[in-house]
Amino acid sequence: MAEFQLFAYQEEVVERAVKGENIIIWLPTGGGKTRAAVYVAKKHLETTKNAKVVVLVNKVHLVDQHYSKEFQPHLGNKYSVMPVSGESEEKDFFGIVMQEKDVVICTAQILYNALIHAEEAKHVELSDITLLIIDECHHTQKESVYNKVMRCYVEKKLKGERPLPQILGLTASPGTGGEKILDKAVEHVLQICANLDSAIVSAKNFAPELEQKVPRPIKTFDIVEKRILVKKKFNPLNPGVRESNRMLAQCAIHLRQYNDALLINDTLRMMDAYRSLEDFYTTKSSAAIDGTDFFLVGLFEENQVELRKLAMDARFENPKMAKLESTLLKQFGPDVQSRGILFSKTRKSTHCLNDWVLKNRALQEAGIKAAILTGAGSGITYMTQNEQADTIRNFRKGSLNLLISTSVAEEGLDIPECNLVVRYGLLTNEIAQQQASGRARARDSQYSVVAQEGGKEVRRERINEYLEELTGKAIDVVQKMGPQEFRTKIGELQTEAALRSKFAERCKTEKRSRYSASRVQLLCRNCFAPVASGNDMKLVDNAHYVNVNSEFKNHYKLGAQVVLKRNFEDWEPGHRIICNNGNCNMDWGYEIKYKKSALLPNIAIKNFALETPDGRMTVKQWKDIPFTVDDFSFTEYCEENFPDLFD
């Protein structure tokens, strides 16, 4: 077992947790919160009979990071430590894993699923856990999965049910919840404490040591003047566009694409904005259905040559890009050992910026070796977990020296010390700002905000600076409360939250029962062809909404095979399903093969419109539909589709 010692400020913040109290540790990014948590876990395992430690994280890639970098090296020789994520087979028998292992590191969703699952091999009780560590615990609010787990805890606490696990939360900042005055910020901090049933602690006696260990970067605002505006008049849309729902829907889609291009143009190169439109209309021109589509595609094509000419005109280029170049060149050079992170808002923007760096001669001559770091997921702009790990590994060993990242690198990831952090085109809250700033940990490091003069980014940064200070003041007020006052306030907030949760659940149930499923029709979101009844939909394993009507297959054709980078217990992905109404080709979802036999169309509700007795509506997620979907019965499905099996 690797031995380790804590700094004095870490010993200060873990003192009450080691004694068994429920505690939130508030330390800045780079302050060693995880190491402090490992120490608490070690002491807990040594002193608690039948100890069972669960470490919750909010992102899949943090499961392996915490396991391989902290908990396994320091606890693995004496205790059994197991990482479990949605990508691991152990999730399918999580209850058994919990019985056999001393320390389990998992995503919060895995634990929550286990808490509500009825099957013994998958079920876990909170009473099975003796220490629950919650990483990035400021997310324990509203409808987050962290808060769903803690609602189970608080509900049992209010009912007097015991035993319950000790809680240890870790955060770089609880934030103010968007509040801008001290009293309201205090209420927010108290609510986080109530949600976690914990007091909040920070370094007081050894604050100077913490400041020395985690130096603050030098902050600069790299401001550019407002760019030259391109004045271009486009033909207005025909007033008759309002005469049809499909016309309105298609116009909204196209207008949204133009708006997205304007947002890209504001941050990146004009050519990036133009290419986003070009890609969109290349797809749309081959999938035109009616006059609306031909008109909208034609509107772009009429102006395409001039748009491209303007995009290539250097007079209208984005001055932010030149400022970003100079900011990078101040820190990077052929003989300079620098390491930096460039934060941008979207996956699309990270790809555009990476392309710009690769094609920029000055940046290449300065020795910049850049790579993209975005969130894990499926799709062309996502990264796999292995790709993330490889990128960070290469950054750590120096074969890369600049990460172009979305917010995935702000929180939790084990990234080496940087001497430059640049925030480019970002509007975020004070928590994200502090976490990004905390990535610049090297001595005399720089934290740069590249923005337009008088722009929103500068105003947001200034507000965040104030909110960061306000957070500290609010925490100080909470920490100075007497024990009885604090416990009384926390109890009141927990009771109020429990009542609000019950009321919200009742409202959700009423909303889902607004219409009978048989009275709701599903229409293709693109062509508005009626294709299914709400009564055709069933819910598989509380996760997949499938259409069980055998006639539904007449409305779609099959596309490419779906490939997912993980295996599932009871199902596997099939082909994409696409609307076959004329030239529509709207992507509806994909087939799944359930229990190796039932081929079921699994549809995404965002790709459909709902025709209800009170009119047409759309929803983005299944949880927002106004009718109830019954659970799928494999036996009933087989009886209906394979009656000979029951002879």
N, C-alpha and C positions, 0 to 999 in steps of 0.2 A: 504493500500500500504506500503510494507516494505521500511523503510527509509534507506538510505545508504549515506556514505560520501566517497569521493575519497581521495587517498593519494595525496600529493603535486605534485609528478611526473605525476600522472594521470591527474590532473587538468591542468598541463602544456601541455600535448599532446592533450587534447580535446579542448583547448581554441579556436583554429581557426575553428574547426568543429562546435562548439556551435554557432559561428558567421555565419554559413551557407556555409563555404568554403568546396570544395572537398578535402578530406584529407585521406592519408594513415597513420595509427598509427603503428609505429614500436616499439614494446616492446618484451622482451624475453618471452619464455614460463614461465608461472607462474606470469607474470607481471600484470595481470588483464586487458587484452585487451577487453574481453567481458563485464566486468563490466563498463569499460569506454564507450563502445558502448551503453549500456543500459542508461547511464547518458545522452549521446548525444540524444538518441531517446526520452527520457523523456522531455528534454528541447525543442526538436523539436516539439513534440506533444503539448506542452504547449503554444508555440509561433507561430505555423503555422496554418493558416486557412485550414480546410479540409485536415489535415495531414494524410498521408498514409505511414506507414513504412514497408518495406520488408527487411527481414534478410535472406541472402543467405548462405547456407553451402554446402560443397562439398561431404559430406557423410551422409547417411540416419540417422545413430544413433545420429548425432549431432543436428538433428531437435528437438527431444524430450529433449535432454540435455539442449540446449539453452532455450527451452520453460520452462521446469520445474525448472531449477536451477537459471535462471537469469531473463528472460523477464516477465514471469507470476508473480513471487513473487514481483517484483518491479514495474510492470505496470498494473497488472491484475485487481486490485481493481477499477481503474479509467478508464482503456481502455480495449477494447476487443482484446485479443491476441489469435491467432489460429496457431497451428503447422500443416503443410501439407507436406506429403511425398508420395512416390509412393505406400506406404502401406495403405494410408488413402483414404477413399471414397471422401473426399473434393477435391481431385485432378481432379475429373471428372466434377466438376463445379467450377473450380478455379476462373473464372471471377466473379461469384456471390460472392464467399468468399471475393474477393478483394473489392467488393463494400460494404460489410457489416462489415468488420473487420478493426480495427485501425492499428494493427500490425500483419503481417503474417510472419511466419518463415518457410522456405521451402528449398528444394534442388534446386540448380541452374537449373537443367534440367526441373523441374516443371515450373519455370518462363519462361524459353526459349520456352518450348512447347506452353505456353499460348501466348507468343509474336507472334508466327508464326501461331497459330491456327485461322481458319476462323469462327468457330462456336461461337456465341455470349456468350453463357454460359461458354465457356472455354477461351475466348480471353481476353487479357490484353494489354493495351498500356503503354509504359513507362511514358507517361504523367499522368497516373493514380497514379503514385508513387511520393511521395515528398522526401523521404529519402530511399536510397538503401544502406544497410550495407552488405559488402562482407567479410565473414570470410575466413581466410587463403588465402588472396587475391594475394599472390605470384603465385598462379596457373593461374592468368589472363594473359595467354600468349598462343601463337600458336593456336592449335585447341581445347583447353579446352572449356567446356560449359560456364565457367565464361567469357572467352574472346568472345564467341559468343553473350552473352548477352550484353557485353560492345561494341561490334561492332555495334549492333543496336543503342546504345546510341551515339557512335562517328559519325555514319552515319547521324543521325538526327542533331547532333551538327554542322557538316560540311555543312549541307544543310540549317542551320539557323532555324531549327524547334524548337519551344519551346512550353510549358515548358518541362524541363527535371529534373529528380530527383537530389537531392544532393547525392554525393557519399561519403561513409565512408568505407575505406578498413582497414583490420586488418591483421597483419603479424608478425611472430617472426623473419623472415628474408626474404628479397626479393632475396637473393643469388646473384651470379655473372653470372648466365646463363652458367656456365662452363668456363668463361673467366678468364685468369690468369694474365692479366696486367690491370693497373688502368684505362686507357682510355676506354678499352673495357667493363670493369665492370661498369663504369659510364654510358656508352651507354645502358647497360642492365637495370640498375636502371631507367634511363630516359624512356626506352621503357615500363617498368611496370607502371611508372607514366602516360605515354601517354595512355596506354591501359585503365587505370582507370580514366583518365582525372583529376588527383589529384596530389597535392604536398605531400611529405613525411615528417613526423614530428617524433621526438624522444625526450626523456628526456635529456635536457641539463643543465638547472639551478639546477634541483633536481636529477641529476644522482647519487650522493652519497646515497640518500634515496632509489633509485631503487636497487642499488647494495646491500644495507643492506637488503632490502625486498626479493630480489631474489639472494641468494648467489650462487656462482659458486662451483660445486663439485670438489673434489680432483681427478685429472685424473691420472690413472695408466695404463701402458702397461704391461700386464701379458704375457710374452713371453715364448714360449717353443721351444726346439731344434727341428730340422727336424726329422721326424719319420723314422724308419727303412723301407726301401722299400721292397716290396714283388716282387721277380723276377719270373714271370710266363710266359711261352711261349704258346700261343694258336695257333692252326692250322690256317693258312691264309685262307681267303675266296677264293672260286673257281673263277678263272679269268672269267669264263663264266657267272658270275653274271651280267656282263654289257650288256648281249645280250638282255635283256628285260626290259621294263620300270617298270613292276611290281617287278621284281627282285631288280632293283635299289631302288624303293620306299620302299620295305620291308627291305632291308639291311640298308637303312638310318634310318628307324624306330628303328631297333634293335641296331644299333650303337649309336643312341641317348639315348637309354635306358642304354647301358653300360656307356656312358658318364655321364648320370645322376647318376648312381651308383658310379662312381669315384668322382663326386662332393659331394655326401653324405658321402663317405668314407673319404674325405678330412676334413669334418667338424664333423661328428658324429662317431658312433661305426662302426667297420667293419661289424658287424652282421646286422646293419641297411641297409648297402649297399647291402649285400647279400640277405636280405629279399625282397628288392625292385626288384631285379632280379628274385627271386623265384616267387613272386606274378605275375610279368609280364609273365613269361614263363608258369606258371600254366594256365593262361588265353589263351596264344597263342597255347599251345599244344592241347587244346580242340577245336581250331578254325582253324586248319591247312587246307589249300586249295590245295596246290600243292607242288612240290618238293622243291621249295624255302623255304616254311614254315618248312617242315620236316627237311631240312638241317640246318636251323638256330636254330630251337628248339633242334635238335640233338647236335649241337655244344655246347650249354649250358649244356645239360645233360651229355655229355662226360666229362665235367670238373666240374660238380656240386659237387661231393663228395669232391674233393680237394679244391674247393672254400669255402665250408662250414668248412672244417678243418682249412683252413687259417683264416677264419673269427673268429674262436673260439680260435685261438692261441694268448695268452696274449702278446707275444713278439712284435706283430705287432699292438697292440692297439693304438688308437689315443691319443697322449700325451696332446692334447688340452683338452680332457675330464678330465684328471687328474688335469690340471691347472684350469679348470672351477670349479671343485669340491673344490679345495683349496681356490679359490676366494670367493665362496659362504660361505665356512666354516669360513672365517675370519669375516664375518658379521652376520652369523646366529649361534645360539646356544640355548640350552634348556632354559636358563634364560635370553636370549637377545631378546629385542623387535625390530626386524628389519622388513623392508619391501622393496622389490626390484622388478625390472623388468629385465628379461633376453630377449634381442632382438635377434631374429634369422631371417634368410632370407625368408624361405618358410613355408607354412602350414605343409608340410611333416616334416620339421625339428623340428617344435614346438611339434608335436606329438611324435617324437622320443626322444626329450629332456625330455618331460614330463614322458615318460615311463622310461627313465634312472633315473630321480629324484625319482620316486616311488620305483624303485628297488635298489637304492643306500642306503645301511644301514647307512652310516655315515651322509648322508643328512637327512634321516628320523630321526635319533637320535638327529640331530641338531634342530629338530622341524620345518623343512621346509614343508609348506603346499602349494603345487603348483597347478596351473590350467592354461589351455591354453586360450589365447585371440587372435582370428584371425578375419579377415574381415567377414562381413555378406554376405550371398549368399546362393545358393543351392548347394548340393553335400555333400558327407560324411565328407570332411575336412573343410567345412565352418561352421560358427556359425549363428544362427538366432539372430535377434536384441534383443529378450528377453534373450537369452543365454548370449549375451554380457553384458546386463544390470545386470543379476544375478551374473555374474563373478565379475564385478566391484563392485557391492554392497557387495559381500562377502569379497572382498579385502579391501574395505573401512572399514568394521566393524571388520576386523581382523581374520575372520575364514579362510582366505587365506593370505599368506604373500609373495608369489612369483608368479608373472605373467610371463608366457613364451609366448612371443608375437611376431607377425610379426609387420610391420610398422604401423598397425592400432592404436597402443598405442602411437606412436610418436607425432601424430598431432591431437589436438583438444579435445580428450577425457578428461573428468573430472576425473582424477585419483589422489588419495591422494599423499601427499609428500612421497618420497622414500629416503632411505639412501644408496641404491645401485642400480646402473644401469649398466648392463653388455651388451656389444655389442659383439656378437659371430658369426663369419663367415659372416660378413656384409661388403659390398662395396657399400656405398651410397654417396650422395653429401653433401655439407656443410649445407644445410637447414635441411636435416634429422638428421645429426649429432647434430646440435644445439638443435633441438627439443627433441631428445632422451636425450641429456645431461640435458636439462631443466626439465626432469622428476625427477632428483635427487635434490630435493629442500630442504631436511632436512639439518640442520646444520651439518658440517663436513661429508657430504655425499661423496660417492665414485662413480666415473665413470670409469669403467674398460673396456679395450679392450683386449680380449683374442685372441692371434694370434700366428702364427708360426714365428720363427726368419727369418727375411728377406722376410716375406710374403707380399702379396698385401694389406692386411687389414691395416698394420702399415703405409705403404706408403700412402694409401688413407686417413687415419686419419691425417697424417702430412700435406698432401695437403689441406684437409678440414680446418685445423687450420689456414693455410695461407689464404684460401679463405674467411673464416669467418672474419679475420682481414681486408682483401681487401674489403669485402662488406661494413664494417663500414667506410672505407676511401672513397669509392665511394659515399655512401649516404651523407657523409660530403661535398664532392665536389658539389653534386646536391643541398644540402641545402644552400650552400653559393652562388649559382647563384642569380643574380638580378632577380626580378619579370618579367621584360620584356624579358630578355634572356631566362628564364625558359619557359615562355608562348610561345615564338617564336619557341623554340626547340620542345616543346610538339606538337605544331600545325604542324610542319614539319613532325614529326614522325607519327602523326595521318593520315596525307594526304598520306604519303608513304604506311602505313599499309592498308589503304582503297584501294589503287591501287593494292597492292599485293594480297589482298583478291579477288578483281574482276578478276584479271588475273588467280589466282588459281582456281576460280570457272569455268572460261572459259575452262581451261585445263582439269578439272574434267569432264565437260560436253563432251568435245571432246573425252576423254578416254572412257566414258561410251557409246559413239556412234561409237566406233571403228569397231564393227561388228554388223550385224543384229542379233537379238535374235534367229531367225530361223536357223542361220548358226553356232550356238554354241550348242554342245552336252554336257550333264552332265554325267560323268562316276563315278561309285562308286570308292572312293579313295583307297579302299582295293583290290577289285578284278578286277577293271577297266571294269566292265560290263556297256555298254551304257544303261541308264535308262530314260533319259528325254531330251527334247529340251529346250533351253533357252526361246523359245516362250511359253512354258507351265507355266512359272513362272509369278506370279502376286504379287503386294505389297499391303498388307492389313494394313490400318491405319498407313501408313508410318513406320511400325515396323516389320511386319511378311512377310517373303517371302514364298509363298505357291505355290504348284503345282496344277493346276486346271484341268489337263488332267485326265479323269477318268481311263485311261489305266495305269497310274502310280502305282495304288494300286496293280497291278500284280507283281510289282518288290519288294515289301516289305511285311514283316510280322509284327504283333504287338507284342510289348514287355510289360513291366510293365506300370501300370498307373502312369503318372507324377503327383506328388503332389507339389503344390506351396503354400507357406505360406501367400498368399494374394489373394484377389479377383480382377477381372478386369471387366470393364464396359460391353464390347461387346463380350468377349470370355472367354473360360475356357479350361484348358489343357486336352488332352486325353491320349492315350497310346503312348509309344515310337515306332518309326518306324525303322525297322532293315532290312538290305539287305537280301533277301532270295535266293540269288544266291549260290546254293550248301551249303558249310559250312562257307560262308563269315561272316555273322552276324555283319557287320559293322553298327554301330549306326548312323542313318542319321538325327535324330531330333525327333519330336513328332507331333501327330495330335492336332489340335485345333478345338473346336466347336465354330463357329462364329455365333453370333446372334441366338444362341440356335437351329440352324438348319443345317448350312453348315459345314460338317466335312472335314477339309482341312489339308493335310500334310505340316507341317511347317518345312522347312529343313535348316540345318546349312551348308553353302557353304564350310566350311573348311573340310567337310567330303566327298567332291566331287572333281574330276578333270574336267577341262574344255577342250574339244576338239574344237579348233578354226581352221579357214582356214590356220593359220600360225603355227599350232602345238599345243601341249598339254601344259597346264599351271595349276597352282593352286593358289588360293587366300585364305587368312584367314578370310576376312570379305566381306560382300556383297557390301560395298561401293567401293571395288576395282575391281569388275567385269568389263569386257570390252564390255558390251552390256547394253541396256536400258530395264528396267522392267516396264511394264505399271501398273497402279493402278488397284486393284481388284474392280470389279463392282458386288455388291451383286445381283442387278437386273438381270444382264446378266447371272450370275451363275445360278440363279433360272430359268430363261427362258430356259437355255440349259439342266439343270438337272431335272427340275420339270415343263415341259411345260403344264401339265394339270392344273397347278395353274392359267394359263392365258387364259383358255378357257372361 
